[in-house]
Amino acid sequence: MLVGCAQRLPALQVADELCWSCLGVDAAQRQRFALPPSPDMIVDAAGRWPGCEEVDEARIGTWRPATCSASSGLARLQELVAGPERVLLVTGGPGPSCELDPQQEDGDPGASSGGEPATLPPLRLDGEHFASLTVLFCGVAVAAEAGSAVTVDRLRGSLRLLGLRTTARTATAVAARGEEVDGKAPVGELVVAAAMLRGLDASAVTAQGLSRLHLADSVITDVGDRRLQGPAVSGHRALDLVEVVDVEIERVRIERVSDEAIRLQRAGRFVLRDSTVRDASRYDLMHGMDGGEEGAVVMVDVDAVRIERSELVGGHRLLDVRHAETFVPGDHGVRLEVVDSGLADSWRVRGDGSVAGAHCLRWWSRAGGTASVELRGNRFRDCTIGSVLLASEGEASHVGAAIEDNEVVASHHQQQWGAGNEPQGGLALRQSGGGSELFAEVLGNRFVELGNADGAVANVALTIEAPAAGPPARADLRIERNRFERPVSVGYGVLAEGPVSAGIAARGNELVRGTVDFPPTGVFDVPGSPVRIRARSGASVVLRLGAEELARPSYEQEPSLVAELRQGATLCLDSEEVVYEADLRVAGDEGSLLELAAAGGSSAAGGIQEAWQARGNRGRLEVVGELATGRVERCTAPSAGDREGER
């Protein structure tokens, strides 16, 4: 029933203590959740509240009690919450039953220190009838085997759900839908805090057409029924959000989700802070047919994404950010920031027992415009086919990427997962849009026992391809102060194909030799060649090397730099007057060109071999094939070194 009184506590003299303390809500929690001195109404869900007496209205202040029978209490709820601002307390009775710190709970959904929770039927609200409503659930759990535990339609104002619990086998915990007002952008706001949502058959929270969603201090676990077979297993998500302008998630734990843990489509801003997402996209009962594009956190056509101080562990693809060709970014372009976070174990087990793996992080854009990516201070571990893939395919796009102070580790190597050795763990940069530019800085990172990067043969791989139409693309990579420890593949390299230009400026990178165990094959010395260049079909590549970049490989017969030029490609090598002991090998066909930047340029006496040896280099510069060679004063093709001062 709805009551306007509380259990008499003679020692308590102030209204806030009278209304909250006997429910286990202390002053810090009231301040944290911005609760008023007292609720506007109390719904006694179980009829357990003893000693009901009228309370002097002067002591209660703004509390305006209402009364009704237990059978009609929820039916009259919509009428009673009408007004500018209401706080509704839904309780199972007195006692310390408000559990507002679910991160500390470990037990059945809805359990609390106050004993077994009372069970409520589904709650349905019409947002047209209230401007601001806070519902605080104390010692109760909401059950809905079909539909949603809490449903709100036409949300125009603000709805806060605090302390929501669901019973096992509830279909969906919260379903919210907003609407445009006078043809303008959505204005509805939904806040879910201190929630414990477990054992859901469909999804935890679904929302569409809201201006803001804030999820905080909550736990969401066991989403999706693994007993389902066939295509029906798809579509189970912890958060399924469409056209929500601003999404902020903080201090939330999400675990064991059938499909995506978080999926957001067509939004302006997404923030994940101080949270954990673990074991998502886990049920693959169709032997690879269940959601091949599933991931733990999936962002589709979102302007700005920020992940900070969070952990994404276990899932087919841990963070997947995509922009379609039709996507039009906002005035400030698109932005991805991942800082001080951990991403690990990007794989899942299929129903047949085999393993499917993907990237820990994929940023894939087909849209034009300006984009920036910042990955700083993160930890990547055991990323199956690559730690990071940044792929830009949009025409006239301009992408800047800063990848700095990260640690990327492959902790083991095994061949039984499929072809080749996994996890690979490399970092891949791809550019192919007509008239597009990519400028990437890879600075101060630690790479440990990594293999290839999304199929490209290097720990750090830059791939640039000619677009199907439009002007050629350009990509520059500045790679400095990185430590490559026992690389299974090449340290870094570039693949350029078509009439494109690519530049690499490398300085101060450290290569650590050693051995790596490849069960069941055996133990091998690593690395091979630290640097590899492949250019074809008219591509132009500039490689600028700083001191000690070309350390000797573990295989004495292997050169430190291997380059392959085909079909009219050009490589210009500028070694900045440093001395190398290692060997270089450049192979090419007729029509391709190797240039060496040297004092005096083309007018100086002697050829490219003489220019290389004149610097005191003790290693060989081996030229193989029919490619032409020449000397230039300075490499003139665009390169990362030309733009170093722009950032």
Secondary structure, DSSP 8 states (H G I E B T S, - for coil): -EES-----TT--SHHHHHHGGGT--HHHHHHTT--SS-SEEEESSS---S-----HHHHTT-----B-HHHHTTTHHHHT-BS-EEEEEESSSSS-----GGG--SSTT-BTTBS-EEE--EEEEGGGBSEEEEEEESEEE--SSSEEEEEEEE-SEEEEES-BB-TT-SEEEEEEE--STTSS---EEEEES-EEEEESSEEEEEEEEEEEEEEEEEEEEES-TT--GGGGTT--SEEEEEEEEEEEEEEEEEEESS-SEEEEEEEEEEEES-EEES-S--BTTTT-S-TT--SEEEEEEEEEEEES-EEESSSSSEEEEE-TT----TT-EEEEEES-EEE--EEEBTTS-EEE-EEEEEEE---EEEEEEEES-EEE--SSEEEEEEE--TTEEEEEEEES-EEE----BSTTSSS-B----EEEEE--TT-EEEEEEES-EEES---BTTBSSSEEEEEE--SSSS--EEEEEEES-EEES-SS-SEEEEEESS-EEEEEEES-EEE-EEEEETTTEEEEE-S-SEEEEEETT-EEEEEE-TT-S---SSTTS-SEEEEEESS-EEEEE-TT----S-EEEEE-TT-EEEEE-TTGGGSSS-HHHHHHHTT--S-EEEEES-EEEEESS--S--GGGGGGG-
